[in-house]
Amino acid sequence: MKKKYIFILPSLFSTITLPFVASQISASSANNSSTNNDNNSSQNEEISAEENIKKLESFLKTSLASNKAKMIETVNNITQKLSEIYIISGISLSFLGSKTNESYLNASESLANRIMTNIDSKDYEEAVNNILQLTDFVNSLNKDYNSVKEIYDLFNSLKEEIKVQIVSKAQNIYETVKNEYQKRNQENNLLIEPPIQLLANSYAREITSLNNSLIDAKNPEINNLKQTLNENTNELDNLNSSLEKQKEQIKTFNDEINEKNLKIQKLKNEKETNISINKRNKSALIATSSLTALLFVAALSLVSYLIFKKKILFKKK
């Protein structure tokens, strides 16, 4: 069933003010010849209607060209990004959504031909409906491009073991999404490929599941590492405690050594003092001994002199 968008037609013409909606213009176009034959006085109205028709046709053609240009640009951007994903993952482009691009291009070309046929046949209401459907395609492609960038970021940060598993599951992921999409859109013959948004969501769910499985598988190893870390931490704490005790012992030992060094220095100072005193006493003793010797020599000399003198006196007598 085709959508009817005619009730929002005035909002499309932001730069052109139209006095009639598309259905009214179509009716006016169909009745122009009968109006001319019935009443030549309606010439001004006829000119006004023709001008509105020309404006509408111009707008429809401009919108068609703009949408086609945007679609081609977006499809090229998506294709380039998909190629980058293929380089980092090795997943076939068809499993990443390249066929969706092709289906959008085919659908847009089909709609473009319909729109031109609608314009040529003066079926403006149907032309507007098809223009709006083409605009929907362009908007969907923009969302797909954002999804492609998310897929790229997702694959670019994957661990190698997860990436290998995703590559092996890519075809199944794509076919599952495509089958579910086709079941929900059996009436739409234009788009048979799933939007890349759906593929991106499916890849994200699968990657999350694989990551969780990997974490669960590594939990025992992680727990063992945690236990080993705790044991090492406890051992380190014990070593630190022992080191602190040794520091205290070393400090006590150093204090004892310093105290003994002080005593030794004190004894050394006392010894030096005693040595100095002994030296002074020895000097005094030597001086005293010398003086005594001199006195003895002097006394001996005096005695000798007296004896000698006495002998001389004795001889004279």
MIDRENZA-230282 format. One record per residue (C-alpha): residue in three letters; y, z, x; residue number from 0. Coordinates in Angstrom, 1 decimal. Layout:
> ALA / Y / Z / X / NUM $
...
//
This chain:
> MET / 0.0 / 0.0 / 0.0 / 0 $
> LYS / 3.4 / -1.0 / 1.4 / 1 $
> LYS / 6.1 / 1.6 / 1.7 / 2 $
> LYS / 9.3 / 1.1 / -0.2 / 3 $
> TYR / 12.4 / 2.0 / 1.9 / 4 $
> ILE / 15.1 / 0.4 / -0.3 / 5 $
> PHE / 16.4 / 3.7 / -1.4 / 6 $
> ILE / 17.7 / 4.5 / 2.1 / 7 $
> LEU / 19.1 / 1.0 / 2.7 / 8 $
> PRO / 22.8 / 2.0 / 2.8 / 9 $
> SER / 22.2 / 4.4 / 5.7 / 10 $
> LEU / 21.0 / 1.4 / 7.9 / 11 $
> PHE / 24.4 / -0.3 / 7.9 / 12 $
> SER / 26.6 / 2.2 / 9.8 / 13 $
> THR / 28.9 / -0.6 / 11.0 / 14 $
> ILE / 28.8 / -2.8 / 8.0 / 15 $
> THR / 29.8 / -1.6 / 4.5 / 16 $
> LEU / 27.8 / -3.4 / 1.8 / 17 $
> PRO / 28.7 / -3.1 / -1.9 / 18 $
> PHE / 25.2 / -3.8 / -2.9 / 19 $
> VAL / 21.7 / -2.7 / -1.9 / 20 $
> ALA / 19.2 / -5.2 / -0.8 / 21 $
> SER / 17.6 / -5.7 / -4.2 / 22 $
> GLN / 21.0 / -6.4 / -5.7 / 23 $
> ILE / 21.8 / -8.9 / -3.0 / 24 $
> SER / 18.4 / -10.6 / -3.5 / 25 $
> ALA / 19.1 / -10.8 / -7.3 / 26 $
> SER / 22.6 / -12.1 / -6.6 / 27 $
> SER / 21.2 / -14.8 / -4.3 / 28 $
> ALA / 18.6 / -15.9 / -6.9 / 29 $
> ASN / 21.2 / -16.1 / -9.6 / 30 $
> ASN / 23.9 / -17.8 / -7.7 / 31 $
> SER / 23.2 / -21.4 / -8.9 / 32 $
> SER / 23.0 / -20.3 / -12.6 / 33 $
> THR / 26.2 / -18.3 / -12.2 / 34 $
> ASN / 28.0 / -21.4 / -10.8 / 35 $
> ASN / 26.8 / -23.6 / -13.6 / 36 $
> ASP / 27.7 / -21.1 / -16.4 / 37 $
> ASN / 31.1 / -20.1 / -15.3 / 38 $
> ASN / 33.3 / -21.6 / -12.6 / 39 $
> SER / 35.7 / -18.6 / -12.9 / 40 $
> SER / 33.3 / -16.4 / -11.0 / 41 $
> GLN / 33.9 / -18.4 / -7.8 / 42 $
> ASN / 35.4 / -15.3 / -6.0 / 43 $
> GLU / 32.4 / -13.2 / -6.8 / 44 $
> GLU / 30.1 / -16.0 / -5.5 / 45 $
> ILE / 32.0 / -16.1 / -2.2 / 46 $
> SER / 31.8 / -12.3 / -2.0 / 47 $
> ALA / 28.0 / -12.3 / -2.6 / 48 $
> GLU / 27.5 / -15.1 / 0.0 / 49 $
> GLU / 29.5 / -13.1 / 2.5 / 50 $
> ASN / 27.3 / -10.0 / 1.8 / 51 $
> ILE / 24.2 / -12.1 / 2.2 / 52 $
> LYS / 25.4 / -13.4 / 5.5 / 53 $
> LYS / 26.2 / -9.9 / 6.7 / 54 $
> LEU / 22.8 / -8.6 / 5.6 / 55 $
> GLU / 21.0 / -11.5 / 7.3 / 56 $
> SER / 23.0 / -10.9 / 10.5 / 57 $
> PHE / 22.2 / -7.2 / 10.4 / 58 $
> LEU / 18.5 / -7.9 / 9.8 / 59 $
> LYS / 18.2 / -10.4 / 12.7 / 60 $
> THR / 20.2 / -8.0 / 15.0 / 61 $
> SER / 17.9 / -5.1 / 14.1 / 62 $
> LEU / 14.8 / -7.3 / 14.7 / 63 $
> ALA / 16.0 / -8.4 / 18.1 / 64 $
> SER / 17.0 / -4.8 / 19.1 / 65 $
> ASN / 13.7 / -3.4 / 18.0 / 66 $
> LYS / 11.7 / -6.1 / 19.8 / 67 $
> ALA / 13.7 / -5.5 / 23.0 / 68 $
> LYS / 13.2 / -1.7 / 22.8 / 69 $
> MET / 9.5 / -2.2 / 22.2 / 70 $
> ILE / 9.0 / -4.5 / 25.1 / 71 $
> GLU / 10.9 / -2.2 / 27.4 / 72 $
> THR / 8.9 / 0.9 / 26.3 / 73 $
> VAL / 5.5 / -1.0 / 26.5 / 74 $
> ASN / 6.4 / -2.0 / 30.1 / 75 $
> ASN / 7.3 / 1.6 / 31.0 / 76 $
> ILE / 4.0 / 2.9 / 29.5 / 77 $
> THR / 2.0 / 0.2 / 31.3 / 78 $
> GLN / 3.6 / 1.2 / 34.6 / 79 $
> LYS / 2.9 / 4.9 / 34.0 / 80 $
> LEU / -0.7 / 4.2 / 33.0 / 81 $
> SER / -1.1 / 2.3 / 36.3 / 82 $
> GLU / 0.0 / 5.4 / 38.2 / 83 $
> ILE / -2.5 / 7.5 / 36.3 / 84 $
> TYR / -5.2 / 5.1 / 37.1 / 85 $
> ILE / -4.3 / 5.3 / 40.8 / 86 $
> ILE / -4.6 / 9.1 / 40.9 / 87 $
> SER / -7.6 / 9.5 / 38.5 / 88 $
> GLY / -9.6 / 6.2 / 38.6 / 89 $
> ILE / -9.9 / 6.2 / 34.8 / 90 $
> SER / -9.9 / 2.8 / 33.2 / 91 $
> LEU / -6.6 / 1.8 / 31.7 / 92 $
> SER / -8.3 / 1.0 / 28.4 / 93 $
> PHE / -9.5 / 4.6 / 28.1 / 94 $
> LEU / -5.9 / 5.8 / 28.8 / 95 $
> GLY / -4.3 / 3.8 / 26.0 / 96 $
> SER / -3.5 / 0.3 / 27.4 / 97 $
> LYS / -5.0 / -1.3 / 24.3 / 98 $
> THR / -2.6 / 0.7 / 22.1 / 99 $
> ASN / 0.3 / -1.1 / 23.8 / 100 $
> GLU / -1.4 / -4.4 / 23.1 / 101 $
> SER / -1.9 / -3.6 / 19.5 / 102 $
> TYR / 1.7 / -2.5 / 19.1 / 103 $
> LEU / 2.9 / -5.8 / 20.6 / 104 $
> ASN / 0.7 / -7.8 / 18.3 / 105 $
> ALA / 1.8 / -5.8 / 15.3 / 106 $
> SER / 5.5 / -6.2 / 16.2 / 107 $
> GLU / 5.0 / -9.9 / 16.6 / 108 $
> SER / 3.4 / -10.1 / 13.3 / 109 $
> LEU / 6.1 / -8.1 / 11.6 / 110 $
> ALA / 8.8 / -10.1 / 13.4 / 111 $
> ASN / 7.3 / -13.3 / 11.9 / 112 $
> ARG / 7.2 / -11.7 / 8.4 / 113 $
> ILE / 10.8 / -10.5 / 8.7 / 114 $
> MET / 12.0 / -14.0 / 9.6 / 115 $
> THR / 9.9 / -15.4 / 6.6 / 116 $
> ASN / 11.5 / -12.8 / 4.4 / 117 $
> ILE / 15.0 / -13.7 / 5.5 / 118 $
> ASP / 14.4 / -17.4 / 5.1 / 119 $
> SER / 13.0 / -16.8 / 1.6 / 120 $
> LYS / 15.9 / -14.5 / 0.7 / 121 $
> ASP / 13.4 / -11.6 / 0.2 / 122 $
> TYR / 15.8 / -9.1 / 1.7 / 123 $
> GLU / 14.1 / -6.0 / 0.2 / 124 $
> GLU / 10.8 / -6.9 / 1.9 / 125 $
> ALA / 12.7 / -7.7 / 5.1 / 126 $
> VAL / 14.2 / -4.3 / 5.2 / 127 $
> ASN / 10.8 / -2.6 / 4.6 / 128 $
> ASN / 9.4 / -4.6 / 7.5 / 129 $
> ILE / 12.3 / -3.8 / 9.7 / 130 $
> LEU / 11.8 / -0.1 / 9.0 / 131 $
> GLN / 8.1 / -0.4 / 9.8 / 132 $
> LEU / 9.0 / -2.0 / 13.1 / 133 $
> THR / 11.4 / 0.8 / 13.8 / 134 $
> ASP / 8.5 / 3.2 / 13.1 / 135 $
> PHE / 6.5 / 1.4 / 15.7 / 136 $
> VAL / 9.3 / 1.7 / 18.3 / 137 $
> ASN / 9.7 / 5.4 / 17.6 / 138 $
> SER / 5.9 / 5.9 / 17.9 / 139 $
> LEU / 5.9 / 4.1 / 21.2 / 140 $
> ASN / 8.7 / 6.3 / 22.5 / 141 $
> LYS / 6.5 / 9.4 / 21.7 / 142 $
> ASP / 3.6 / 7.7 / 23.3 / 143 $
> TYR / 5.6 / 7.2 / 26.5 / 144 $
> ASN / 6.4 / 10.9 / 26.6 / 145 $
> SER / 2.7 / 11.6 / 26.1 / 146 $
> VAL / 1.8 / 9.3 / 29.0 / 147 $
> LYS / 4.2 / 11.2 / 31.3 / 148 $
> GLU / 2.5 / 14.4 / 30.2 / 149 $
> ILE / -0.9 / 12.9 / 31.0 / 150 $
> TYR / 0.4 / 11.9 / 34.4 / 151 $
> ASP / 1.6 / 15.4 / 35.2 / 152 $
> LEU / -1.7 / 16.8 / 33.9 / 153 $
> PHE / -3.8 / 14.6 / 36.1 / 154 $
> ASN / -1.6 / 14.9 / 39.1 / 155 $
> SER / -2.2 / 18.7 / 39.2 / 156 $
> LEU / -5.9 / 18.6 / 38.6 / 157 $
> LYS / -8.4 / 20.1 / 41.0 / 158 $
> GLU / -10.8 / 17.5 / 42.3 / 159 $
> GLU / -13.9 / 19.0 / 40.7 / 160 $
> ILE / -12.2 / 18.9 / 37.2 / 161 $
> LYS / -10.9 / 15.4 / 37.8 / 162 $
> VAL / -14.4 / 14.1 / 38.5 / 163 $
> GLN / -15.7 / 15.5 / 35.3 / 164 $
> ILE / -12.8 / 14.1 / 33.3 / 165 $
> VAL / -13.4 / 10.6 / 34.7 / 166 $
> SER / -17.0 / 10.8 / 33.6 / 167 $
> LYS / -15.9 / 11.9 / 30.1 / 168 $
> ALA / -13.0 / 9.4 / 29.7 / 169 $
> GLN / -14.9 / 6.8 / 27.7 / 170 $
> ASN / -16.4 / 9.3 / 25.3 / 171 $
> ILE / -13.0 / 10.9 / 24.8 / 172 $
> TYR / -11.4 / 7.5 / 24.0 / 173 $
> GLU / -14.1 / 6.3 / 21.6 / 174 $
> THR / -14.1 / 9.6 / 19.7 / 175 $
> VAL / -10.3 / 9.5 / 19.2 / 176 $
> LYS / -10.4 / 5.9 / 18.2 / 177 $
> ASN / -13.2 / 6.3 / 15.7 / 178 $
> GLU / -11.4 / 9.3 / 14.1 / 179 $
> TYR / -8.1 / 7.4 / 14.0 / 180 $
> GLN / -9.7 / 4.3 / 12.3 / 181 $
> LYS / -11.3 / 6.5 / 9.7 / 182 $
> ARG / -8.0 / 8.0 / 8.7 / 183 $
> ASN / -6.2 / 4.6 / 8.8 / 184 $
> GLN / -8.6 / 2.2 / 7.1 / 185 $
> GLU / -5.8 / 0.5 / 5.1 / 186 $
> ASN / -3.7 / -0.3 / 8.1 / 187 $
> ASN / -4.8 / -3.6 / 9.5 / 188 $
> LEU / -2.0 / -3.8 / 12.1 / 189 $
> LEU / -2.8 / -0.8 / 14.2 / 190 $
> ILE / -6.5 / -0.3 / 15.1 / 191 $
> GLU / -5.9 / 1.5 / 18.4 / 192 $
> PRO / -5.1 / 5.2 / 18.4 / 193 $
> PRO / -1.7 / 6.3 / 19.5 / 194 $
> ILE / -1.6 / 7.6 / 23.1 / 195 $
> GLN / -0.3 / 10.9 / 21.7 / 196 $
> LEU / -3.8 / 11.5 / 20.2 / 197 $
> LEU / -5.5 / 10.5 / 23.5 / 198 $
> ALA / -3.2 / 12.8 / 25.4 / 199 $
> ASN / -4.0 / 15.8 / 23.2 / 200 $
> SER / -7.7 / 15.1 / 23.5 / 201 $
> TYR / -7.5 / 14.9 / 27.3 / 202 $
> ALA / -5.5 / 18.1 / 27.4 / 203 $
> ARG / -8.1 / 19.9 / 25.2 / 204 $
> GLU / -11.0 / 18.7 / 27.4 / 205 $
> ILE / -9.2 / 19.7 / 30.6 / 206 $
> THR / -8.4 / 23.1 / 29.2 / 207 $
> SER / -12.1 / 23.5 / 28.3 / 208 $
> LEU / -13.3 / 22.5 / 31.8 / 209 $
> ASN / -10.8 / 24.8 / 33.4 / 210 $
> ASN / -12.0 / 27.7 / 31.3 / 211 $
> SER / -15.6 / 26.9 / 32.2 / 212 $
> LEU / -14.7 / 26.7 / 35.9 / 213 $
> ILE / -13.0 / 30.1 / 35.6 / 214 $
> ASP / -16.0 / 31.6 / 33.8 / 215 $
> ALA / -18.4 / 30.2 / 36.5 / 216 $
> LYS / -16.2 / 31.6 / 39.3 / 217 $
> ASN / -15.7 / 35.0 / 37.7 / 218 $
> PRO / -18.7 / 36.6 / 39.5 / 219 $
> GLU / -17.5 / 35.3 / 42.8 / 220 $
> ILE / -14.0 / 36.5 / 41.9 / 221 $
> ASN / -15.3 / 39.9 / 41.0 / 222 $
> ASN / -17.3 / 40.1 / 44.3 / 223 $
> LEU / -14.1 / 39.2 / 46.2 / 224 $
> LYS / -12.2 / 41.8 / 44.3 / 225 $
> GLN / -14.9 / 44.4 / 45.1 / 226 $
> THR / -14.8 / 43.4 / 48.8 / 227 $
> LEU / -11.0 / 43.6 / 48.8 / 228 $
> ASN / -11.1 / 47.1 / 47.2 / 229 $
> GLU / -13.6 / 48.2 / 49.9 / 230 $
> ASN / -11.5 / 46.8 / 52.6 / 231 $
> THR / -8.5 / 48.4 / 51.1 / 232 $
> ASN / -10.2 / 51.8 / 51.0 / 233 $
> GLU / -11.4 / 51.4 / 54.6 / 234 $
> LEU / -7.9 / 50.5 / 55.6 / 235 $
> ASP / -6.6 / 53.6 / 53.9 / 236 $
> ASN / -9.1 / 55.7 / 55.8 / 237 $
> LEU / -8.1 / 54.1 / 59.1 / 238 $
> ASN / -4.4 / 54.7 / 58.3 / 239 $
> SER / -5.2 / 58.4 / 57.5 / 240 $
> SER / -7.2 / 58.7 / 60.7 / 241 $
> LEU / -4.4 / 57.1 / 62.6 / 242 $
> GLU / -1.9 / 59.5 / 61.2 / 243 $
> LYS / -4.1 / 62.4 / 62.3 / 244 $
> GLN / -4.4 / 60.9 / 65.8 / 245 $
> LYS / -0.6 / 60.6 / 65.8 / 246 $
> GLU / -0.3 / 64.3 / 65.1 / 247 $
> GLN / -2.8 / 65.1 / 67.8 / 248 $
> ILE / -1.0 / 62.9 / 70.3 / 249 $
> LYS / 2.3 / 64.6 / 69.3 / 250 $
> THR / 0.8 / 68.1 / 69.8 / 251 $
> PHE / -0.7 / 67.0 / 73.2 / 252 $
> ASN / 2.7 / 65.5 / 74.3 / 253 $
> ASP / 4.4 / 68.8 / 73.3 / 254 $
> GLU / 1.9 / 70.7 / 75.4 / 255 $
> ILE / 2.3 / 68.4 / 78.3 / 256 $
> ASN / 6.1 / 68.7 / 78.1 / 257 $
> GLU / 5.8 / 72.5 / 78.0 / 258 $
> LYS / 3.5 / 72.4 / 81.1 / 259 $
> ASN / 5.9 / 70.1 / 82.9 / 260 $
> LEU / 8.7 / 72.5 / 82.2 / 261 $
> LYS / 6.7 / 75.3 / 83.7 / 262 $
> ILE / 5.8 / 73.2 / 86.7 / 263 $
> GLN / 9.4 / 72.3 / 87.2 / 264 $
> LYS / 10.4 / 75.9 / 86.9 / 265 $
> LEU / 7.8 / 76.9 / 89.5 / 266 $
> LYS / 8.9 / 74.1 / 91.7 / 267 $
> ASN / 12.5 / 75.2 / 91.4 / 268 $
> GLU / 11.5 / 78.8 / 92.2 / 269 $
> LYS / 9.4 / 77.6 / 95.2 / 270 $
> GLU / 12.4 / 75.6 / 96.5 / 271 $
> THR / 14.5 / 78.7 / 96.1 / 272 $
> ASN / 12.0 / 80.8 / 98.1 / 273 $
> ILE / 11.8 / 78.2 / 100.8 / 274 $
> SER / 15.5 / 78.2 / 101.1 / 275 $
> ILE / 15.6 / 82.0 / 101.4 / 276 $
> ASN / 12.8 / 82.0 / 104.0 / 277 $
> LYS / 14.7 / 79.4 / 106.0 / 278 $
> ARG / 17.7 / 81.6 / 106.0 / 279 $
> ASN / 15.7 / 84.7 / 106.9 / 280 $
> LYS / 14.0 / 82.8 / 109.7 / 281 $
> SER / 17.3 / 81.7 / 111.1 / 282 $
> ALA / 18.6 / 85.2 / 111.0 / 283 $
> LEU / 15.4 / 86.5 / 112.7 / 284 $
> ILE / 15.7 / 83.9 / 115.4 / 285 $
> ALA / 19.4 / 84.8 / 115.9 / 286 $
> THR / 18.5 / 88.5 / 116.1 / 287 $
> SER / 15.6 / 87.8 / 118.5 / 288 $
> SER / 17.9 / 85.8 / 120.7 / 289 $
> LEU / 20.5 / 88.5 / 120.7 / 290 $
> THR / 17.9 / 91.1 / 121.5 / 291 $
> ALA / 16.6 / 89.0 / 124.4 / 292 $
> LEU / 20.1 / 88.6 / 125.7 / 293 $
> LEU / 20.7 / 92.3 / 125.5 / 294 $
> PHE / 17.5 / 93.0 / 127.3 / 295 $
> VAL / 18.3 / 90.5 / 130.0 / 296 $
> ALA / 21.8 / 92.1 / 130.4 / 297 $
> ALA / 20.3 / 95.6 / 130.5 / 298 $
> LEU / 17.7 / 94.4 / 133.0 / 299 $
> SER / 20.4 / 92.8 / 135.1 / 300 $
> LEU / 22.5 / 96.0 / 135.0 / 301 $
> VAL / 19.5 / 98.1 / 136.0 / 302 $
> SER / 18.7 / 95.7 / 138.8 / 303 $
> TYR / 22.3 / 95.8 / 139.9 / 304 $
> LEU / 22.4 / 99.5 / 139.9 / 305 $
> ILE / 19.2 / 99.8 / 141.9 / 306 $
> PHE / 20.4 / 97.2 / 144.3 / 307 $
> LYS / 23.7 / 99.0 / 144.7 / 308 $
> LYS / 21.9 / 102.3 / 145.1 / 309 $
> LYS / 19.7 / 100.9 / 147.9 / 310 $
> ILE / 22.8 / 99.7 / 149.7 / 311 $
> LEU / 24.4 / 103.1 / 149.5 / 312 $
> PHE / 21.2 / 104.7 / 150.7 / 313 $
> LYS / 21.1 / 102.5 / 153.7 / 314 $
> LYS / 24.6 / 103.4 / 154.7 / 315 $
> LYS / 23.8 / 107.0 / 154.7 / 316 $
//
